[in-house]
């Protein structure tokens, strides 16, 4: 059968995507962190002293009293991997960067409430912290300002390899999450490759809002690589 011009175009774009997209590697070396489940006495005391202030980890230390500065120092073991995971996310907009900061703060504060470092949370705890819907998440964390903070929190848990039972979290935008974790260029390249296959089979384009895009994002997250 003679290929159509559209099919050829899709196939060509898929080949280009394969050539120009760099390989992706897990961005965090988890072996460099102290992943002890239990909180130290100093961490427990610091989380108790700071309370809800722990959510403002990115600006409060500079304004802190001597006592609270000591508390922030005691939380270095917990903050270091959270910050690294946050920095690994693709967050092109300032608002997204702030949302990621809020997500880190939520997880840090939750360590105090759970009495355990996030490394040791059970799947049930993660589901409770991350919520089974955006409405539940916002109800628990009114300052989260909507879906972007929840996506960032899920992405942090995923990159830290603390939680990957993503289907237990109910509805969220898989395509958005995959873009934060793997990068939009990587996800777009995978989508372009799928597009070429679908065109060869006579299906419509797998644009970013299509069911194919959602399924692809789910598959990328499930396999841990774009």
Phi and psi restraints in degrees (value plus and minus 20) as a CYANA .aco file:
   2 UNK   PHI     -99.4   -59.4
   2 UNK   PSI     108.2   148.2
   3 UNK   PHI     -90.4   -50.4
   3 UNK   PSI     123.6   163.6
   4 UNK   PHI    -100.0   -60.0
   4 UNK   PSI     145.1   185.1
   5 UNK   PHI     -82.5   -42.5
   5 UNK   PSI     -57.1   -17.1
   6 UNK   PHI     -84.6   -44.6
   6 UNK   PSI     -61.1   -21.1
   7 UNK   PHI     -83.5   -43.5
   7 UNK   PSI     -62.8   -22.8
   8 UNK   PHI     -82.3   -42.3
   8 UNK   PSI     -59.6   -19.6
   9 UNK   PHI     -84.5   -44.5
   9 UNK   PSI     -63.9   -23.9
  10 UNK   PHI     -84.5   -44.5
  10 UNK   PSI     -60.8   -20.8
  11 UNK   PHI     -84.3   -44.3
  11 UNK   PSI     -59.5   -19.5
  12 UNK   PHI     -85.6   -45.6
  12 UNK   PSI     -62.0   -22.0
  13 UNK   PHI     -85.1   -45.1
  13 UNK   PSI     -54.3   -14.3
  14 UNK   PHI     -85.3   -45.3
  14 UNK   PSI     -62.3   -22.3
  15 UNK   PHI     -85.6   -45.6
  15 UNK   PSI     -59.5   -19.5
  16 UNK   PHI     -83.2   -43.2
  16 UNK   PSI     -63.1   -23.1
  17 UNK   PHI     -79.4   -39.4
  17 UNK   PSI     -60.1   -20.1
  18 UNK   PHI     -85.3   -45.3
  18 UNK   PSI     -54.5   -14.5
  19 UNK   PHI     -97.7   -57.7
  19 UNK   PSI     -57.2   -17.2
  20 UNK   PHI    -114.5   -74.5
  20 UNK   PSI     -33.0     7.0
  21 UNK   PHI    -107.6   -67.6
  21 UNK   PSI     100.1   140.1
  22 UNK   PHI     -88.6   -48.6
  22 UNK   PSI     135.2   175.2
  23 UNK   PHI     -86.1   -46.1
  23 UNK   PSI     133.0   173.0
  24 UNK   PHI    -132.2   -92.2
  24 UNK   PSI     115.9   155.9
  25 UNK   PHI    -147.5  -107.5
  25 UNK   PSI     131.7   171.7
  26 UNK   PHI     -76.9   -36.9
  26 UNK   PSI     106.1   146.1
  27 UNK   PHI     -97.6   -57.6
  27 UNK   PSI     -31.5     8.5
  28 UNK   PHI    -135.6   -95.6
  28 UNK   PSI     115.9   155.9
  29 UNK   PHI    -116.1   -76.1
  29 UNK   PSI      73.5   113.5
  30 UNK   PHI     -88.9   -48.9
  30 UNK   PSI     -39.5     0.5
  31 UNK   PHI     -86.7   -46.7
  31 UNK   PSI     -35.3     4.7
  32 UNK   PHI    -105.3   -65.3
  32 UNK   PSI     -25.5    14.5
  33 UNK   PHI    -124.9   -84.9
  33 UNK   PSI     131.1   171.1
  34 UNK   PHI    -101.0   -61.0
  34 UNK   PSI      87.2   127.2
  35 UNK   PHI    -122.9   -82.9
  35 UNK   PSI      12.3    52.3
  36 UNK   PHI     -81.1   -41.1
  36 UNK   PSI     116.4   156.4
  37 UNK   PHI     -90.3   -50.3
  37 UNK   PSI     -63.2   -23.2
  38 UNK   PHI     -95.1   -55.1
  38 UNK   PSI     124.7   164.7
  39 UNK   PHI     -99.8   -59.8
  39 UNK   PSI     123.2   163.2
  40 UNK   PHI     -94.3   -54.3
  40 UNK   PSI     145.3   185.3
  41 UNK   PHI     -80.3   -40.3
  41 UNK   PSI     -57.5   -17.5
  42 UNK   PHI     -87.3   -47.3
  42 UNK   PSI     -59.2   -19.2
  43 UNK   PHI     -86.7   -46.7
  43 UNK   PSI     -62.3   -22.3
  44 UNK   PHI     -80.4   -40.4
  44 UNK   PSI     -66.1   -26.1
  45 UNK   PHI     -83.3   -43.3
  45 UNK   PSI     -61.5   -21.5
  46 UNK   PHI     -84.5   -44.5
  46 UNK   PSI     -63.8   -23.8
  47 UNK   PHI     -86.0   -46.0
  47 UNK   PSI     -52.6   -12.6
  48 UNK   PHI     -91.2   -51.2
  48 UNK   PSI     -61.7   -21.7
  49 UNK   PHI     -83.9   -43.9
  49 UNK   PSI     -63.9   -23.9
  50 UNK   PHI     -98.2   -58.2
  50 UNK   PSI     -56.7   -16.7
  51 UNK   PHI      36.4    76.4
  51 UNK   PSI    -152.6  -112.6
  52 UNK   PHI     -87.6   -47.6
  52 UNK   PSI     -35.7     4.3
  53 UNK   PHI     -81.8   -41.8
  53 UNK   PSI     -42.1    -2.1
  54 UNK   PHI     -79.5   -39.5
  54 UNK   PSI     -44.0    -4.0
  55 UNK   PHI     -88.0   -48.0
  55 UNK   PSI     -40.9    -0.9
  56 UNK   PHI    -118.0   -78.0
  56 UNK   PSI      20.2    60.2
  57 UNK   PHI     -77.3   -37.3
  57 UNK   PSI     -46.3    -6.3
  58 UNK   PHI    -109.5   -69.5
  58 UNK   PSI     -29.3    10.7
  59 UNK   PHI    -154.2  -114.2
  59 UNK   PSI     -43.6    -3.6
  60 UNK   PHI     -90.0   -50.0
  60 UNK   PSI     -56.0   -16.0
  61 UNK   PHI     -75.6   -35.6
  61 UNK   PSI     -55.9   -15.9
  62 UNK   PHI     -87.8   -47.8
  62 UNK   PSI     -40.6    -0.6
  63 UNK   PHI    -126.7   -86.7
  63 UNK   PSI     -16.0    24.0
  64 UNK   PHI     -96.9   -56.9
  64 UNK   PSI     135.7   175.7
  65 UNK   PHI     -94.3   -54.3
  65 UNK   PSI     152.3   192.3
  66 UNK   PHI     -78.1   -38.1
  66 UNK   PSI     -63.5   -23.5
  67 UNK   PHI     -81.5   -41.5
  67 UNK   PSI     -63.7   -23.7
  68 UNK   PHI     -94.9   -54.9
  68 UNK   PSI     -49.6    -9.6
  69 UNK   PHI     -83.6   -43.6
  69 UNK   PSI     -58.8   -18.8
  70 UNK   PHI     -83.7   -43.7
  70 UNK   PSI     -56.3   -16.3
  71 UNK   PHI     -86.2   -46.2
  71 UNK   PSI     -63.2   -23.2
  72 UNK   PHI     -82.5   -42.5
  72 UNK   PSI     -60.0   -20.0
  73 UNK   PHI     -81.2   -41.2
  73 UNK   PSI     -58.2   -18.2
  74 UNK   PHI     -87.3   -47.3
  74 UNK   PSI     -38.7     1.3
  75 UNK   PHI    -115.0   -75.0
  75 UNK   PSI      -9.3    30.7
  76 UNK   PHI     -77.5   -37.5
  76 UNK   PSI     -58.0   -18.0
  77 UNK   PHI     -82.7   -42.7
  77 UNK   PSI     -56.3   -16.3
  78 UNK   PHI    -100.2   -60.2
  78 UNK   PSI     -59.7   -19.7
  79 UNK   PHI     -92.9   -52.9
  79 UNK   PSI     -53.2   -13.2
  80 UNK   PHI     -77.9   -37.9
  80 UNK   PSI     -72.2   -32.2
  81 UNK   PHI     -89.1   -49.1
  81 UNK   PSI     -53.3   -13.3
  82 UNK   PHI     -83.6   -43.6
  82 UNK   PSI     -62.4   -22.4
  83 UNK   PHI     -86.4   -46.4
  83 UNK   PSI     -59.4   -19.4
  84 UNK   PHI     -83.8   -43.8
  84 UNK   PSI     -61.9   -21.9
  85 UNK   PHI     -85.6   -45.6
  85 UNK   PSI     -60.8   -20.8
  86 UNK   PHI     -81.1   -41.1
  86 UNK   PSI     -62.7   -22.7
  87 UNK   PHI     -89.1   -49.1
  87 UNK   PSI     -41.9    -1.9
  88 UNK   PHI    -101.0   -61.0
  88 UNK   PSI     -34.7     5.3
  89 UNK   PHI     -94.1   -54.1
  89 UNK   PSI     128.4   168.4
  90 UNK   PHI    -107.4   -67.4
  90 UNK   PSI      91.4   131.4
  91 UNK   PHI    -153.8  -113.8
  91 UNK   PSI      59.4    99.4
  92 UNK   PHI     -90.2   -50.2
  92 UNK   PSI     -41.3    -1.3
  93 UNK   PHI    -125.8   -85.8
  93 UNK   PSI     126.1   166.1
  94 UNK   PHI     -77.2   -37.2
  94 UNK   PSI     -60.9   -20.9
  95 UNK   PHI     -81.3   -41.3
  95 UNK   PSI     -58.2   -18.2
  96 UNK   PHI     -86.9   -46.9
  96 UNK   PSI     -56.8   -16.8
  97 UNK   PHI     -85.0   -45.0
  97 UNK   PSI     -60.6   -20.6
  98 UNK   PHI     -85.5   -45.5
  98 UNK   PSI     -61.5   -21.5
  99 UNK   PHI     -80.8   -40.8
  99 UNK   PSI     -58.3   -18.3
 100 UNK   PHI     -86.8   -46.8
 100 UNK   PSI     -57.7   -17.7
 101 UNK   PHI     -81.5   -41.5
 101 UNK   PSI     -62.3   -22.3
 102 UNK   PHI     -82.8   -42.8
 102 UNK   PSI     -59.9   -19.9
 103 UNK   PHI     -82.7   -42.7
 103 UNK   PSI     -61.8   -21.8
 104 UNK   PHI     -80.1   -40.1
 104 UNK   PSI     -64.6   -24.6
 105 UNK   PHI     -82.0   -42.0
 105 UNK   PSI     -59.6   -19.6
 106 UNK   PHI     -81.4   -41.4
 106 UNK   PSI     -63.9   -23.9
 107 UNK   PHI     -89.1   -49.1
 107 UNK   PSI     -57.7   -17.7
 108 UNK   PHI     -84.8   -44.8
 108 UNK   PSI     -66.0   -26.0
 109 UNK   PHI     -82.1   -42.1
 109 UNK   PSI     -57.4   -17.4
 110 UNK   PHI     -85.3   -45.3
 110 UNK   PSI     -47.4    -7.4
 111 UNK   PHI     -79.2   -39.2
 111 UNK   PSI     -61.1   -21.1
 112 UNK   PHI     -87.4   -47.4
 112 UNK   PSI     -60.2   -20.2
 113 UNK   PHI     -90.6   -50.6
 113 UNK   PSI     -56.2   -16.2
 114 UNK   PHI    -102.7   -62.7
 114 UNK   PSI     -36.9     3.1
 115 UNK   PHI      48.2    88.2
 115 UNK   PSI       7.1    47.1
 116 UNK   PHI    -174.9  -134.9
 116 UNK   PSI     125.1   165.1
 117 UNK   PHI     -89.3   -49.3
 117 UNK   PSI     135.0   175.0
 118 UNK   PHI     -80.4   -40.4
 118 UNK   PSI     -41.5    -1.5
 119 UNK   PHI     -81.9   -41.9
 119 UNK   PSI     -46.7    -6.7
 120 UNK   PHI    -125.2   -85.2
 120 UNK   PSI     -13.3    26.7
 121 UNK   PHI     -88.8   -48.8
 121 UNK   PSI     120.4   160.4
 122 UNK   PHI     -95.5   -55.5
 122 UNK   PSI     148.0   188.0
 123 UNK   PHI     -80.1   -40.1
 123 UNK   PSI     -58.4   -18.4
 124 UNK   PHI     -83.8   -43.8
 124 UNK   PSI     -57.5   -17.5
 125 UNK   PHI     -86.1   -46.1
 125 UNK   PSI     -63.5   -23.5
 126 UNK   PHI     -80.5   -40.5
 126 UNK   PSI     -62.1   -22.1
 127 UNK   PHI     -82.8   -42.8
 127 UNK   PSI     -59.0   -19.0
 128 UNK   PHI     -86.8   -46.8
 128 UNK   PSI     -61.0   -21.0
 129 UNK   PHI     -89.9   -49.9
 129 UNK   PSI     -62.6   -22.6
 130 UNK   PHI    -106.2   -66.2
 130 UNK   PSI     -38.4     1.6
 131 UNK   PHI      61.7   101.7
 131 UNK   PSI     137.9   177.9
 132 UNK   PHI    -120.7   -80.7
 132 UNK   PSI     -15.3    24.7
 133 UNK   PHI    -183.5  -143.5
 133 UNK   PSI     142.4   182.4
 134 UNK   PHI     -87.6   -47.6
 134 UNK   PSI     -54.2   -14.2
 135 UNK   PHI     -81.9   -41.9
 135 UNK   PSI     -63.2   -23.2
 136 UNK   PHI     -85.7   -45.7
 136 UNK   PSI     -58.0   -18.0
 137 UNK   PHI     -85.2   -45.2
 137 UNK   PSI     -66.0   -26.0
 138 UNK   PHI     -86.8   -46.8
 138 UNK   PSI     -55.1   -15.1
 139 UNK   PHI     -83.4   -43.4
 139 UNK   PSI     -56.8   -16.8
 140 UNK   PHI     -97.5   -57.5
 140 UNK   PSI     -52.7   -12.7
 141 UNK   PHI    -151.4  -111.4
 141 UNK   PSI      61.4   101.4
 142 UNK   PHI     -76.7   -36.7
 142 UNK   PSI     -46.5    -6.5
 143 UNK   PHI    -101.0   -61.0
 143 UNK   PSI     -18.8    21.2
 144 UNK   PHI     -93.0   -53.0
 144 UNK   PSI     -36.2     3.8
 145 UNK   PHI      42.2    82.2
 145 UNK   PSI       6.9    46.9
 146 UNK   PHI      87.4   127.4
 146 UNK   PSI    -183.0  -143.0
 147 UNK   PHI     -84.8   -44.8
 147 UNK   PSI     -48.3    -8.3
 148 UNK   PHI     -83.9   -43.9
 148 UNK   PSI     -60.1   -20.1
 149 UNK   PHI     -84.3   -44.3
 149 UNK   PSI     -62.4   -22.4
 150 UNK   PHI     -83.2   -43.2
 150 UNK   PSI     -63.6   -23.6
 151 UNK   PHI     -77.3   -37.3
 151 UNK   PSI     -62.8   -22.8
 152 UNK   PHI     -84.7   -44.7
 152 UNK   PSI     -62.0   -22.0
 153 UNK   PHI     -83.0   -43.0
 153 UNK   PSI     -62.4   -22.4
 154 UNK   PHI     -82.4   -42.4
 154 UNK   PSI     -62.7   -22.7
 155 UNK   PHI     -82.9   -42.9
 155 UNK   PSI     -59.6   -19.6
 156 UNK   PHI     -81.5   -41.5
 156 UNK   PSI     -67.8   -27.8
 157 UNK   PHI     -80.9   -40.9
 157 UNK   PSI     -58.4   -18.4
 158 UNK   PHI     -87.8   -47.8
 158 UNK   PSI     -68.4   -28.4
 159 UNK   PHI     -87.1   -47.1
 159 UNK   PSI     -49.5    -9.5
 160 UNK   PHI    -100.3   -60.3
 160 UNK   PSI     -21.3    18.7
 161 UNK   PHI      37.2    77.2
 161 UNK   PSI      14.4    54.4
 162 UNK   PHI    -112.2   -72.2
 162 UNK   PSI     -46.4    -6.4
 163 UNK   PHI    -174.3  -134.3
 163 UNK   PSI     107.4   147.4
 164 UNK   PHI    -155.9  -115.9
 164 UNK   PSI     -10.5    29.5
 165 UNK   PHI    -102.3   -62.3
 165 UNK   PSI      42.8    82.8
 166 UNK   PHI     -84.6   -44.6
 166 UNK   PSI     -47.2    -7.2
 167 UNK   PHI     -87.1   -47.1
 167 UNK   PSI     -40.0     0.0
 168 UNK   PHI     -95.0   -55.0
 168 UNK   PSI     -27.4    12.6
 169 UNK   PHI    -113.6   -73.6
 169 UNK   PSI     -13.2    26.8
 170 UNK   PHI      52.1    92.1
 170 UNK   PSI    -162.0  -122.0
 171 UNK   PHI    -106.2   -66.2
 171 UNK   PSI     111.0   151.0
 172 UNK   PHI    -181.2  -141.2
 172 UNK   PSI     147.0   187.0
 173 UNK   PHI    -108.2   -68.2
 173 UNK   PSI      81.1   121.1
 174 UNK   PHI     -78.8   -38.8
 174 UNK   PSI     -59.2   -19.2
 175 UNK   PHI     -84.4   -44.4
 175 UNK   PSI     -60.0   -20.0
 176 UNK   PHI     -86.4   -46.4
 176 UNK   PSI     -64.0   -24.0
 177 UNK   PHI     -82.2   -42.2
 177 UNK   PSI     -64.6   -24.6
 178 UNK   PHI     -81.6   -41.6
 178 UNK   PSI     -58.2   -18.2
 179 UNK   PHI     -84.1   -44.1
 179 UNK   PSI     -58.4   -18.4
 180 UNK   PHI     -88.1   -48.1
 180 UNK   PSI     -59.3   -19.3
 181 UNK   PHI     -98.0   -58.0
 181 UNK   PSI     -70.5   -30.5
 182 UNK   PHI    -117.2   -77.2
 182 UNK   PSI     -37.9     2.1
 183 UNK   PHI      78.9   118.9
 183 UNK   PSI     120.3   160.3
 184 UNK   PHI     -84.9   -44.9
 184 UNK   PSI     -53.2   -13.2
 185 UNK   PHI     -84.6   -44.6
 185 UNK   PSI     -63.7   -23.7
 186 UNK   PHI     -83.2   -43.2
 186 UNK   PSI     -66.1   -26.1
 187 UNK   PHI     -86.0   -46.0
 187 UNK   PSI     -60.9   -20.9
 188 UNK   PHI     -82.6   -42.6
 188 UNK   PSI     -57.3   -17.3
 189 UNK   PHI     -86.0   -46.0
 189 UNK   PSI     -61.4   -21.4
 190 UNK   PHI     -84.1   -44.1
 190 UNK   PSI     -58.7   -18.7
 191 UNK   PHI     -86.5   -46.5
 191 UNK   PSI     -57.4   -17.4
 192 UNK   PHI     -84.9   -44.9
 192 UNK   PSI     -59.0   -19.0
 193 UNK   PHI     -84.5   -44.5
 193 UNK   PSI     -61.3   -21.3
 194 UNK   PHI     -84.1   -44.1
 194 UNK   PSI     -59.1   -19.1
 195 UNK   PHI     -76.5   -36.5
 195 UNK   PSI     -63.6   -23.6
 196 UNK   PHI     -82.4   -42.4
 196 UNK   PSI     -61.0   -21.0
 197 UNK   PHI     -85.5   -45.5
 197 UNK   PSI     -66.0   -26.0
 198 UNK   PHI     -82.7   -42.7
 198 UNK   PSI     -59.8   -19.8
 199 UNK   PHI     -83.0   -43.0
 199 UNK   PSI     -58.5   -18.5
 200 UNK   PHI     -84.3   -44.3
 200 UNK   PSI     -46.9    -6.9
 201 UNK   PHI    -111.9   -71.9
 201 UNK   PSI     -23.8    16.2
 202 UNK   PHI      70.2   110.2
 202 UNK   PSI      -6.2    33.8
 203 UNK   PHI    -109.1   -69.1
 203 UNK   PSI     142.7   182.7
 204 UNK   PHI     -90.9   -50.9
 204 UNK   PSI     144.9   184.9
 205 UNK   PHI     -81.2   -41.2
 205 UNK   PSI     121.1   161.1
 206 UNK   PHI    -108.7   -68.7
 206 UNK   PSI      53.8    93.8
 207 UNK   PHI     -93.2   -53.2
 207 UNK   PSI     154.0   194.0
 208 UNK   PHI     -85.0   -45.0
 208 UNK   PSI     -39.5     0.5
 209 UNK   PHI    -118.6   -78.6
 209 UNK   PSI     -16.3    23.7
 210 UNK   PHI    -103.3   -63.3
 210 UNK   PSI     143.6   183.6
 211 UNK   PHI     -83.1   -43.1
 211 UNK   PSI     -54.0   -14.0
 212 UNK   PHI     -81.1   -41.1
 212 UNK   PSI     -60.6   -20.6
 213 UNK   PHI     -84.9   -44.9
 213 UNK   PSI     -60.0   -20.0
 214 UNK   PHI     -86.1   -46.1
 214 UNK   PSI     -62.4   -22.4
 215 UNK   PHI     -86.0   -46.0
 215 UNK   PSI     -61.5   -21.5
 216 UNK   PHI     -81.0   -41.0
 216 UNK   PSI     -64.6   -24.6
 217 UNK   PHI     -81.2   -41.2
 217 UNK   PSI     -61.8   -21.8
 218 UNK   PHI     -80.2   -40.2
 218 UNK   PSI     -63.5   -23.5
 219 UNK   PHI     -84.9   -44.9
 219 UNK   PSI     -61.3   -21.3
 220 UNK   PHI     -82.9   -42.9
 220 UNK   PSI     -63.2   -23.2
 221 UNK   PHI     -87.1   -47.1
 221 UNK   PSI     -56.8   -16.8
 222 UNK   PHI     -86.2   -46.2
 222 UNK   PSI     -58.3   -18.3
 223 UNK   PHI    -109.1   -69.1
 223 UNK   PSI     -31.7     8.3
 224 UNK   PHI      57.1    97.1
 224 UNK   PSI       4.8    44.8
 225 UNK   PHI    -187.2  -147.2
 225 UNK   PSI     124.5   164.5
